[in-house]
């Protein structure tokens, strides 16, 4: 789906929420992070529907969490949302991941969690494929060979 500007995000997501609410079982829902980036202004406008907060690693070593701006999709007929935005500078690194990364479990118990995501900061100067591989290896090592219980999805985008 092509989104032609941030003004369309709320209406697109409201329609998606209504569709999921009407056509899914009552206890089913989806999380979603949907953004619209403008390369001319270097601005990212987004709606985070209960998804794990993406991390925007600033070139100057700060980390910005792109927190939820809406509830999950499909669970409620009345759905509230707001749009948020941020500015992205050259060298910033946007990482979007599913809860399968942070909720990966170890055989001895416990979750990988965000506390182990400094691997992103440690890898920030590498190419995207190397960053992805470092996170994948860290999660695999944490799971100690156990089969994953959930998807492991990570998107890495560096601003040039």
N, CA and C atoms as a LAMMPS dump frame, in Angstrom:
ITEM: TIMESTEP
0
ITEM: NUMBER OF ATOMS
480
ITEM: BOX BOUNDS ff ff ff
-5.0000000000000000e+02 5.0000000000000000e+02
-5.0000000000000000e+02 5.0000000000000000e+02
-5.0000000000000000e+02 5.0000000000000000e+02
ITEM: ATOMS id mol type element x y z
1 1 1 N 0.841 -1.165 0
2 1 2 C 0 0 0
3 1 3 C 0.894 1.239 0
4 2 1 N 0.652 2.156 -0.87
5 2 2 C 1.422 3.383 -0.955
6 2 3 C 0.682 4.466 -0.185
7 3 1 N 1.349 5.06 0.778
8 3 2 C 0.764 6.138 1.582
9 3 3 C 1.28 7.448 1.026
10 4 1 N 0.374 8.311 0.588
11 4 2 C 0.783 9.567 -0.02
12 4 3 C 0.722 10.696 0.99
13 5 1 N 1.59 10.629 1.973
14 5 2 C 1.69 11.706 2.947
15 5 3 C 1.132 11.307 4.299
16 6 1 N 1.642 11.97 5.314
17 6 2 C 1.269 11.611 6.677
18 6 3 C -0.177 11.9 7.037
19 7 1 N -0.832 12.781 6.336
20 7 2 C -2.221 13.102 6.661
21 7 3 C -3.135 11.894 6.485
22 8 1 N -2.737 10.954 5.647
23 8 2 C -3.563 9.768 5.382
24 8 3 C -3.397 8.671 6.444
25 9 1 N -2.348 8.718 7.253
26 9 2 C -2.091 7.635 8.206
27 9 3 C -3.278 7.338 9.127
28 10 1 N -3.872 8.339 9.791
29 10 2 C -4.976 8.019 10.695
30 10 3 C -6.179 7.369 10.006
31 11 1 N -6.545 7.842 8.836
32 11 2 C -7.718 7.28 8.16
33 11 3 C -7.437 5.871 7.645
34 12 1 N -6.242 5.639 7.147
35 12 2 C -5.873 4.295 6.684
36 12 3 C -5.918 3.312 7.85
37 13 1 N -5.353 3.717 8.975
38 13 2 C -5.316 2.823 10.133
39 13 3 C -6.687 2.647 10.773
40 14 1 N -7.514 3.668 10.75
41 14 2 C -8.881 3.529 11.266
42 14 3 C -9.652 2.507 10.427
43 15 1 N -9.494 2.571 9.117
44 15 2 C -10.16 1.6 8.242
45 15 3 C -9.632 0.188 8.501
46 16 1 N -8.333 0.058 8.685
47 16 2 C -7.745 -1.247 8.985
48 16 3 C -8.256 -1.771 10.323
49 17 1 N -8.323 -0.905 11.329
50 17 2 C -8.848 -1.323 12.631
51 17 3 C -10.289 -1.809 12.499
52 18 1 N -11.112 -1.066 11.798
53 18 2 C -12.516 -1.472 11.616
54 18 3 C -12.609 -2.822 10.917
55 19 1 N -11.815 -3.012 9.89
56 19 2 C -11.838 -4.282 9.161
57 19 3 C -11.43 -5.435 10.078
58 20 1 N -10.348 -5.273 10.806
59 20 2 C -9.898 -6.335 11.71
60 20 3 C -10.918 -6.596 12.818
61 21 1 N -11.498 -5.535 13.344
62 21 2 C -12.494 -5.676 14.41
63 21 3 C -13.715 -6.461 13.919
64 22 1 N -14.165 -6.163 12.717
65 22 2 C -15.363 -6.805 12.174
66 22 3 C -15.111 -8.223 11.668
67 23 1 N -13.886 -8.544 11.271
68 23 2 C -13.62 -9.819 10.614
69 23 3 C -12.675 -10.75 11.366
70 24 1 N -12.38 -10.439 12.609
71 24 2 C -11.48 -11.288 13.405
72 24 3 C -12.195 -11.765 14.661
73 25 1 N -11.675 -12.831 15.242
74 25 2 C -12.203 -13.298 16.516
75 25 3 C -11.993 -12.216 17.568
76 26 1 N -12.841 -12.208 18.571
77 26 2 C -12.848 -11.134 19.565
78 26 3 C -11.516 -10.97 20.299
79 27 1 N -10.772 -12.031 20.465
80 27 2 C -9.517 -11.931 21.218
81 27 3 C -8.293 -11.779 20.316
82 28 1 N -8.489 -11.504 19.054
83 28 2 C -7.379 -11.355 18.102
84 28 3 C -7.114 -9.88 17.819
85 29 1 N -5.84 -9.569 17.679
86 29 2 C -5.449 -8.193 17.378
87 29 3 C -4.098 -8.201 16.677
88 30 1 N -3.71 -7.033 16.209
89 30 2 C -2.412 -6.885 15.541
90 30 3 C -1.727 -5.634 16.064
91 31 1 N -0.411 -5.692 16.124
92 31 2 C 0.369 -4.489 16.386
93 31 3 C 0.952 -4.034 15.055
94 32 1 N 1.263 -2.767 14.97
95 32 2 C 1.76 -2.233 13.702
96 32 3 C 2.508 -0.936 13.954
97 33 1 N 3.595 -0.761 13.259
98 33 2 C 4.282 0.526 13.197
99 33 3 C 4.227 0.958 11.744
100 34 1 N 3.613 2.107 11.492
101 34 2 C 3.492 2.609 10.125
102 34 3 C 4 4.039 10.097
103 35 1 N 4.966 4.274 9.239
104 35 2 C 5.546 5.6 9.149
105 35 3 C 5.568 6.113 7.731
106 36 1 N 5.697 7.407 7.633
107 36 2 C 5.807 8.082 6.34
108 36 3 C 7.015 9.013 6.439
109 37 1 N 8.039 8.712 5.648
110 37 2 C 9.28 9.482 5.697
111 37 3 C 9.346 10.435 4.513
112 38 1 N 9.726 11.671 4.79
113 38 2 C 9.908 12.671 3.75
114 38 3 C 11.401 12.982 3.654
115 39 1 N 12.009 12.587 2.561
116 39 2 C 13.456 12.763 2.396
117 39 3 C 13.843 14.233 2.272
118 40 1 N 12.955 15.06 1.724
119 40 2 C 13.27 16.487 1.568
120 40 3 C 13.394 17.188 2.915
121 41 1 N 12.489 16.874 3.846
122 41 2 C 12.498 17.517 5.166
123 41 3 C 13.17 16.654 6.227
124 42 1 N 13.512 15.408 5.867
125 42 2 C 14.126 14.436 6.766
126 42 3 C 13.244 14.175 7.983
127 43 1 N 11.934 14.196 7.746
128 43 2 C 11 13.971 8.852
129 43 3 C 10.3 12.622 8.693
130 44 1 N 10.096 11.961 9.829
131 44 2 C 9.362 10.704 9.89
132 44 3 C 8.119 10.953 10.727
133 45 1 N 6.971 10.782 10.118
134 45 2 C 5.692 10.883 10.811
135 45 3 C 5.172 9.464 10.93
136 46 1 N 4.688 9.087 12.126
137 46 2 C 4.327 7.683 12.335
138 46 3 C 3.178 7.516 13.315
139 47 1 N 2.585 6.332 13.233
140 47 2 C 1.629 5.862 14.221
141 47 3 C 2.149 4.499 14.677
142 48 1 N 2.274 4.342 15.972
143 48 2 C 2.713 3.073 16.543
144 48 3 C 1.522 2.466 17.273
145 49 1 N 0.973 1.406 16.696
146 49 2 C -0.229 0.751 17.225
147 49 3 C 0.17 -0.41 18.147
148 50 1 N 0.652 -0.082 19.33
149 50 2 C 0.99 -1.093 20.314
150 50 3 C 2.167 -1.973 19.954
151 51 1 N 2.958 -1.554 18.992
152 51 2 C 4.11 -2.339 18.549
153 51 3 C 5.301 -2.056 19.466
154 52 1 N 6.242 -2.983 19.515
155 52 2 C 7.484 -2.733 20.26
156 52 3 C 8.062 -1.41 19.767
157 53 1 N 8.405 -0.509 20.681
158 53 2 C 8.899 0.797 20.232
159 53 3 C 10.167 0.677 19.4
160 54 1 N 10.127 1.13 18.153
161 54 2 C 11.361 1.178 17.373
162 54 3 C 12.38 2.075 18.08
163 55 1 N 13.633 1.796 17.841
164 55 2 C 14.703 2.592 18.439
165 55 3 C 15.395 3.371 17.341
166 56 1 N 15.488 4.676 17.551
167 56 2 C 16.202 5.552 16.629
168 56 3 C 17.524 5.901 17.306
169 57 1 N 18.587 5.285 16.836
170 57 2 C 19.916 5.516 17.399
171 57 3 C 20.504 6.743 16.719
172 58 1 N 20.652 7.778 17.502
173 58 2 C 21.164 9.036 16.965
174 58 3 C 22.663 8.946 16.712
175 59 1 N 23.108 9.612 15.679
176 59 2 C 24.526 9.616 15.337
177 59 3 C 25.355 10.068 16.532
178 60 1 N 24.807 10.968 17.303
179 60 2 C 25.517 11.519 18.463
180 60 3 C 25.334 10.657 19.712
181 61 1 N 24.95 9.398 19.537
182 61 2 C 24.886 8.383 20.588
183 61 3 C 23.63 8.407 21.464
184 62 1 N 22.704 9.251 21.228
185 62 2 C 21.444 9.19 21.961
186 62 3 C 20.533 8.142 21.336
187 63 1 N 19.536 7.702 22.095
188 63 2 C 18.554 6.744 21.58
189 63 3 C 17.167 7.313 21.833
190 64 1 N 16.355 7.354 20.789
191 64 2 C 14.97 7.82 20.889
192 64 3 C 14.049 6.632 20.672
193 65 1 N 13.165 6.391 21.626
194 65 2 C 12.177 5.318 21.513
195 65 3 C 10.917 5.891 20.848
196 66 1 N 10.44 5.244 19.809
197 66 2 C 9.239 5.702 19.114
198 66 3 C 8.049 4.959 19.722
199 67 1 N 7.597 5.475 20.856
200 67 2 C 6.585 4.827 21.7
201 67 3 C 5.23 4.715 20.995
202 68 1 N 4.375 3.887 21.564
203 68 2 C 3.026 3.687 21.032
204 68 3 C 2.251 5.003 21.039
205 69 1 N 1.534 5.234 19.959
206 69 2 C 0.667 6.409 19.84
207 69 3 C -0.789 5.981 19.681
208 70 1 N -1.019 4.665 19.714
209 70 2 C -2.364 4.113 19.541
210 70 3 C -2.407 2.732 20.195
211 71 1 N -3.617 2.262 20.426
212 71 2 C -3.764 0.901 20.924
213 71 3 C -3.604 -0.072 19.755
214 72 1 N -3.583 -1.353 20.084
215 72 2 C -3.472 -2.383 19.052
216 72 3 C -4.657 -2.3 18.099
217 73 1 N -4.515 -2.906 16.939
218 73 2 C -5.56 -2.887 15.92
219 73 3 C -6.471 -4.102 16.041
220 74 1 N -7.778 -3.879 15.89
221 74 2 C -8.74 -4.965 15.796
222 74 3 C -9.378 -5.407 17.093
223 75 1 N -8.947 -4.875 18.206
224 75 2 C -9.465 -5.318 19.497
225 75 3 C -10.652 -4.481 19.972
226 76 1 N -10.708 -3.228 19.554
227 76 2 C -11.739 -2.3 20.018
228 76 3 C -12.449 -1.643 18.834
229 77 1 N -13.77 -1.511 18.942
230 77 2 C -14.524 -0.822 17.89
231 77 3 C -14.188 0.662 17.894
232 78 1 N -14.105 1.228 19.073
233 78 2 C -13.713 2.642 19.195
234 78 3 C -12.198 2.659 19.365
235 79 1 N -11.518 3.212 18.391
236 79 2 C -10.069 3.141 18.35
237 79 3 C -9.477 4.538 18.35
238 80 1 N -8.661 4.826 19.352
239 80 2 C -8.029 6.139 19.483
240 80 3 C -6.584 6.064 19.004
241 81 1 N -6.13 7.124 18.378
242 81 2 C -4.755 7.172 17.905
243 81 3 C -4.305 8.618 17.798
244 82 1 N -3.008 8.77 17.812
245 82 2 C -2.407 10.063 17.517
246 82 3 C -1.2 9.814 16.627
247 83 1 N -0.793 10.862 15.961
248 83 2 C 0.341 10.795 15.06
249 83 3 C 1.509 11.484 15.757
250 84 1 N 2.685 10.897 15.648
251 84 2 C 3.889 11.492 16.219
252 84 3 C 4.901 11.678 15.102
253 85 1 N 5.945 12.389 15.398
254 85 2 C 6.962 12.6 14.383
255 85 3 C 8.316 12.867 14.994
256 86 1 N 9.317 12.714 14.169
257 86 2 C 10.687 12.991 14.587
258 86 3 C 11.494 13.396 13.362
259 87 1 N 12.604 13.994 13.609
260 87 2 C 13.509 14.438 12.547
261 87 3 C 14.678 13.461 12.512
262 88 1 N 15.103 13.074 11.327
263 88 2 C 16.192 12.113 11.18
264 88 3 C 17.38 12.791 10.504
265 89 1 N 18.523 12.698 11.164
266 89 2 C 19.753 13.324 10.668
267 89 3 C 20.641 12.29 9.977
268 90 1 N 21.535 12.733 9.092
269 90 2 C 22.484 11.797 8.478
270 90 3 C 23.267 11.044 9.564
271 91 1 N 23.372 9.737 9.38
272 91 2 C 24.072 8.899 10.34
273 91 3 C 23.173 8.261 11.376
274 92 1 N 21.936 8.756 11.518
275 92 2 C 20.996 8.129 12.447
276 92 3 C 20.624 6.743 11.928
277 93 1 N 20.307 5.858 12.851
278 93 2 C 19.985 4.476 12.508
279 93 3 C 18.622 4.125 13.104
280 94 1 N 17.646 3.822 12.25
281 94 2 C 16.309 3.437 12.703
282 94 3 C 16.233 1.919 12.729
283 95 1 N 15.819 1.368 13.869
284 95 2 C 15.664 -0.079 14.01
285 95 3 C 14.231 -0.374 14.441
286 96 1 N 13.568 -1.207 13.67
287 96 2 C 12.19 -1.619 13.955
288 96 3 C 12.228 -3.134 14.105
289 97 1 N 11.659 -3.649 15.186
290 97 2 C 11.749 -5.081 15.451
291 97 3 C 10.449 -5.593 16.047
292 98 1 N 10.21 -6.882 15.858
293 98 2 C 9.023 -7.511 16.44
294 98 3 C 9.337 -7.965 17.862
295 99 1 N 8.289 -8.275 18.598
296 99 2 C 8.483 -8.737 19.973
297 99 3 C 9.137 -10.11 20.028
298 100 1 N 9.226 -10.793 18.891
299 100 2 C 9.946 -12.059 18.85
300 100 3 C 11.424 -11.886 19.162
301 101 1 N 11.953 -10.689 18.938
302 101 2 C 13.342 -10.403 19.281
303 101 3 C 13.453 -10.204 20.791
304 102 1 N 12.687 -9.267 21.33
305 102 2 C 12.817 -8.934 22.756
306 102 3 C 12.224 -9.996 23.672
307 103 1 N 11.264 -10.783 23.176
308 103 2 C 10.637 -11.807 24.014
309 103 3 C 11.197 -13.205 23.773
310 104 1 N 12.298 -13.308 23.035
311 104 2 C 12.959 -14.606 22.867
312 104 3 C 13.342 -15.117 24.253
313 105 1 N 13.089 -16.396 24.513
314 105 2 C 13.328 -16.935 25.853
315 105 3 C 14.526 -17.879 25.862
316 106 1 N 15.175 -17.896 27.002
317 106 2 C 16.313 -18.79 27.224
318 106 3 C 15.801 -20.077 27.866
319 107 1 N 16.495 -21.19 27.67
320 107 2 C 16.077 -22.456 28.282
321 107 3 C 15.997 -22.352 29.812
322 108 1 N 16.837 -21.531 30.4
323 108 2 C 16.85 -21.37 31.848
324 108 3 C 15.831 -20.341 32.335
325 109 1 N 15.07 -19.777 31.411
326 109 2 C 14.058 -18.776 31.753
327 109 3 C 14.537 -17.374 31.451
328 110 1 N 13.617 -16.474 31.42
329 110 2 C 13.931 -15.079 31.153
330 110 3 C 13.837 -14.748 29.674
331 111 1 N 13.671 -13.459 29.397
332 111 2 C 13.552 -12.969 28.035
333 111 3 C 14.793 -12.194 27.626
334 112 1 N 15.046 -12.178 26.334
335 112 2 C 16.159 -11.412 25.77
336 112 3 C 16.026 -9.95 26.179
337 113 1 N 14.837 -9.386 26.01
338 113 2 C 14.522 -8.042 26.471
339 113 3 C 15.285 -6.932 25.776
340 114 1 N 14.846 -5.725 26.023
341 114 2 C 15.524 -4.552 25.461
342 114 3 C 16.872 -4.322 26.124
343 115 1 N 17.073 -4.854 27.338
344 115 2 C 18.348 -4.647 28.019
345 115 3 C 19.511 -5.274 27.265
346 116 1 N 19.219 -6.183 26.323
347 116 2 C 20.288 -6.792 25.533
348 116 3 C 20.426 -6.137 24.156
349 117 1 N 19.632 -5.127 23.901
350 117 2 C 19.712 -4.453 22.602
351 117 3 C 20.862 -3.449 22.468
352 118 1 N 21.673 -3.244 23.493
353 118 2 C 22.878 -2.436 23.241
354 118 3 C 23.751 -3.018 22.133
355 119 1 N 23.501 -4.264 21.756
356 119 2 C 24.199 -4.838 20.608
357 119 3 C 23.98 -3.943 19.377
358 120 1 N 22.841 -3.253 19.322
359 120 2 C 22.58 -2.325 18.223
360 120 3 C 23.553 -1.158 18.275
361 121 1 N 23.718 -0.586 19.464
362 121 2 C 24.654 0.537 19.613
363 121 3 C 26.083 0.103 19.315
364 122 1 N 26.449 -1.086 19.779
365 122 2 C 27.808 -1.586 19.565
366 122 3 C 28.077 -1.836 18.081
367 123 1 N 27.018 -2.101 17.325
368 123 2 C 27.157 -2.433 15.908
369 123 3 C 26.822 -1.271 14.991
370 124 1 N 26.472 -0.147 15.531
371 124 2 C 25.895 0.962 14.769
372 124 3 C 26.717 1.43 13.581
373 125 1 N 28.035 1.271 13.602
374 125 2 C 28.861 1.756 12.492
375 125 3 C 29.009 0.729 11.375
376 126 1 N 28.496 -0.474 11.592
377 126 2 C 28.606 -1.537 10.597
378 126 3 C 27.547 -1.382 9.514
379 127 1 N 27.711 -2.123 8.436
380 127 2 C 26.678 -2.173 7.401
381 127 3 C 25.417 -2.82 7.984
382 128 1 N 24.283 -2.512 7.4
383 128 2 C 22.997 -3.024 7.904
384 128 3 C 22.98 -4.54 8.007
385 129 1 N 23.525 -5.223 7.008
386 129 2 C 23.516 -6.692 7.042
387 129 3 C 24.309 -7.226 8.23
388 130 1 N 25.405 -6.567 8.59
389 130 2 C 26.203 -6.995 9.743
390 130 3 C 25.463 -6.714 11.052
391 131 1 N 24.755 -5.607 11.119
392 131 2 C 23.962 -5.301 12.31
393 131 3 C 22.897 -6.374 12.497
394 132 1 N 22.199 -6.696 11.409
395 132 2 C 21.167 -7.737 11.477
396 132 3 C 21.759 -9.059 11.955
397 133 1 N 22.89 -9.411 11.405
398 133 2 C 23.537 -10.675 11.775
399 133 3 C 23.98 -10.666 13.24
400 134 1 N 24.51 -9.55 13.73
401 134 2 C 24.923 -9.468 15.134
402 134 3 C 23.747 -9.651 16.084
403 135 1 N 22.61 -9.042 15.768
404 135 2 C 21.429 -9.212 16.613
405 135 3 C 20.934 -10.649 16.534
406 136 1 N 20.89 -11.2 15.33
407 136 2 C 20.464 -12.59 15.157
408 136 3 C 21.344 -13.542 15.974
409 137 1 N 22.646 -13.355 15.913
410 137 2 C 23.571 -14.218 16.663
411 137 3 C 23.391 -14.04 18.175
412 138 1 N 23.156 -12.806 18.615
413 138 2 C 22.952 -12.559 20.045
414 138 3 C 21.686 -13.253 20.544
415 139 1 N 20.617 -13.206 19.753
416 139 2 C 19.367 -13.869 20.135
417 139 3 C 19.56 -15.385 20.117
418 140 1 N 20.213 -15.908 19.085
419 140 2 C 20.471 -17.354 19.012
420 140 3 C 21.298 -17.82 20.2
421 141 1 N 22.316 -17.065 20.546
422 141 2 C 23.161 -17.409 21.686
423 141 3 C 22.343 -17.399 22.974
424 142 1 N 21.491 -16.416 23.133
425 142 2 C 20.641 -16.317 24.33
426 142 3 C 19.694 -17.505 24.423
427 143 1 N 19.13 -17.909 23.282
428 143 2 C 18.196 -19.045 23.262
429 143 3 C 18.916 -20.378 23.449
430 144 1 N 20.215 -20.389 23.309
431 144 2 C 21.046 -21.594 23.508
432 144 3 C 20.519 -22.791 22.721
433 145 1 N 20.203 -22.549 21.446
434 145 2 C 19.798 -23.652 20.583
435 145 3 C 18.322 -23.993 20.617
436 146 1 N 17.559 -23.378 21.503
437 146 2 C 16.117 -23.642 21.546
438 146 3 C 15.456 -23.089 20.29
439 147 1 N 14.423 -23.776 19.83
440 147 2 C 13.675 -23.335 18.654
441 147 3 C 12.919 -22.048 18.992
442 148 1 N 12.926 -21.045 18.102
443 148 2 C 12.207 -19.801 18.388
444 148 3 C 10.703 -20.032 18.53
445 149 1 N 10.116 -19.33 19.483
446 149 2 C 8.676 -19.431 19.732
447 149 3 C 7.877 -18.407 18.922
448 150 1 N 8.553 -17.455 18.331
449 150 2 C 7.893 -16.356 17.634
450 150 3 C 8.798 -15.933 16.472
451 151 1 N 8.264 -15.084 15.618
452 151 2 C 9.083 -14.59 14.513
453 151 3 C 10.185 -13.687 15.048
454 152 1 N 11.264 -13.605 14.321
455 152 2 C 12.36 -12.698 14.635
456 152 3 C 12.527 -11.779 13.434
457 153 1 N 11.968 -10.587 13.553
458 153 2 C 12.019 -9.642 12.447
459 153 3 C 12.676 -8.353 12.922
460 154 1 N 13.649 -7.892 12.158
461 154 2 C 14.357 -6.663 12.468
462 154 3 C 14.598 -5.903 11.172
463 155 1 N 14.247 -4.63 11.169
464 155 2 C 14.485 -3.76 10.031
465 155 3 C 15.489 -2.7 10.477
466 156 1 N 16.499 -2.475 9.671
467 156 2 C 17.531 -1.486 9.971
468 156 3 C 17.612 -0.521 8.799
469 157 1 N 17.517 0.782 9.083
470 157 2 C 17.606 1.8 8.039
471 157 3 C 18.513 2.926 8.522
472 158 1 N 19.535 3.207 7.737
473 158 2 C 20.469 4.271 8.111
474 158 3 C 20.223 5.499 7.222
475 159 1 N 20.158 6.661 7.853
476 159 2 C 19.99 7.901 7.105
477 159 3 C 21.317 8.322 6.525
478 160 1 N 21.325 8.668 5.273
479 160 2 C 22.557 9.122 4.595
480 160 3 C 22.497 10.609 4.354
